[in-house]
């Protein structure tokens, strides 16, 4: 098997080919759906993915190995000027691993962000979000705490959520010790689901809100029947079949996916929640529900910065080394977070 460096070099070399060639290698033509045109590099990756086994045909262990291999090939390089260290933090039922990122140019007025990675609650880990966490730390000038929460089916709902909530409360108490003022919460995909629910859980418990919530292509309605669930049902890398596979492992039999601890969009009172940066991908079954949550928060009087990256797909934060527009998007998202941090400190 090729080394990690070789895998990255091969992927970047192929994906640097001109767009017409990549589209030809992907079967030809332009992928246009729902008024959006897919980035040709993602079109090529989608064509390659269709040659392999579908995630829903695999065991969770096999899917985790495949995800780890894909991350190695497509992720970006860690940002300069950021150091990281392994630590452990309290979870829902004992300590869980975590990774703390600190930028050299840290702003003492900025909060520590607790981050939850993508993976449907079933796959993923600290490496999944490693590079984007370094990017967030450097551009926001603030520390980031990435949490390696428990995964299903070994630990079904709400284990992962409970781990992130417990880690957030720990970070709230420890932030000053890491040179931060307050604490924020963020995540992508299922991690974005956790981040949104943490804010709602804190409100229900009468606890202060985070300084900010960052939701990147979040799942906000596990029972959604929005049009994008059909329009982009066969998108890459997240399909409707994969979503059903994730939920089948994540939820216990009889669990209601429409409950607010699974579907934060279904909460009827969103007033008083933390300011939000919400980013969605155009070619994503979740795009409608992410946009709907941004609209709902805005209607409830919450400060929201929303962006949809029409040509990108779900999981683009893990593709920054191979998809230039994914890198641009992540830097813009981090800039929006930094902007809200500065408004908060003003």
CORSUL-V305193 format. One record per pair of residues at least 12 apart in sequence whose ideal C-beta (glycine too) atoms are under 6 Angstrom apart, sorted by the first residue. I is the first residue (numbers start at 0). J is the second residue. Records with the same first field share a line. If there is no record, write none. Layout:
BEGIN
I = J + J
END
This chain:
BEGIN
3 = 71
6 = 71 + 72
7 = 72
10 = 72 + 73 + 321
11 = 321
14 = 40 + 321
18 = 39
21 = 39 + 43
22 = 39
24 = 43
25 = 42 + 43 + 46
26 = 46
30 = 42
32 = 230
33 = 230
35 = 281 + 309
37 = 282
38 = 310 + 324
40 = 322
41 = 312
45 = 235
48 = 235
54 = 241
55 = 240 + 241 + 244
59 = 121
62 = 122
63 = 122
66 = 122
70 = 126 + 127 + 317
73 = 318 + 320 + 321
74 = 130 + 317 + 320
75 = 130 + 319 + 320
77 = 130 + 133
78 = 133 + 134 + 137
80 = 102 + 103 + 137
81 = 100 + 102 + 133 + 136 + 137
82 = 101
83 = 98 + 100
84 = 99
85 = 98
86 = 99
88 = 166 + 169
89 = 165 + 169
90 = 162 + 165
91 = 161 + 162 + 165
95 = 147 + 162
96 = 147
97 = 144 + 146
98 = 125 + 145
99 = 144
100 = 132 + 133 + 136 + 143
101 = 142
102 = 136 + 137 + 140
104 = 140
105 = 140 + 178
106 = 140
107 = 178
108 = 180 + 344
109 = 140 + 141 + 340
110 = 179 + 181 + 182 + 183 + 210
111 = 142 + 170 + 174 + 177 + 179 + 182
112 = 143 + 183 + 185
113 = 144 + 166 + 167 + 170 + 184
114 = 132 + 143 + 145 + 185 + 186
115 = 146 + 163 + 186 + 190 + 193
116 = 128 + 190
117 = 187 + 188 + 189 + 190
118 = 189
119 = 189 + 245
120 = 151 + 159 + 189 + 249
121 = 150 + 151 + 245 + 248
124 = 147
125 = 145 + 147
128 = 145
131 = 316 + 329
132 = 145
134 = 329 + 333
135 = 333
138 = 333 + 337
139 = 333 + 336 + 337
142 = 177 + 179
144 = 170
146 = 163 + 166
148 = 162 + 163
149 = 162
151 = 248 + 249
152 = 248
155 = 251
156 = 249 + 250
160 = 193
163 = 193
164 = 197 + 200
167 = 184 + 197
170 = 182
181 = 210
182 = 209
183 = 209 + 210 + 211
184 = 197 + 209 + 212
185 = 213
187 = 215 + 216 + 316
188 = 216
189 = 218
191 = 214 + 215 + 217
192 = 217 + 218
194 = 212 + 214
195 = 214 + 263
196 = 260 + 263
198 = 212 + 272 + 273
199 = 263 + 266
208 = 273
209 = 273
210 = 343
211 = 273 + 274 + 339
212 = 273 + 275
213 = 276 + 336
214 = 277
215 = 278 + 316
216 = 279 + 280 + 283 + 285 + 313
217 = 289
218 = 285
219 = 263 + 264 + 288 + 292
220 = 262 + 264 + 288
221 = 256 + 261 + 262
222 = 256 + 257 + 262
223 = 288
225 = 287 + 288
227 = 284 + 286 + 287
228 = 284
231 = 282 + 283 + 284
234 = 282
235 = 312
236 = 314
237 = 313
239 = 284
264 = 288 + 291 + 292
269 = 295 + 296 + 299
270 = 299 + 300
272 = 301
274 = 302 + 339
275 = 296 + 303
276 = 304 + 335 + 336
277 = 289 + 293 + 305
278 = 306 + 332
279 = 307
280 = 308 + 311 + 312 + 313 + 315
281 = 309
282 = 312
283 = 313
293 = 305
304 = 335
308 = 328
311 = 325
316 = 329
END
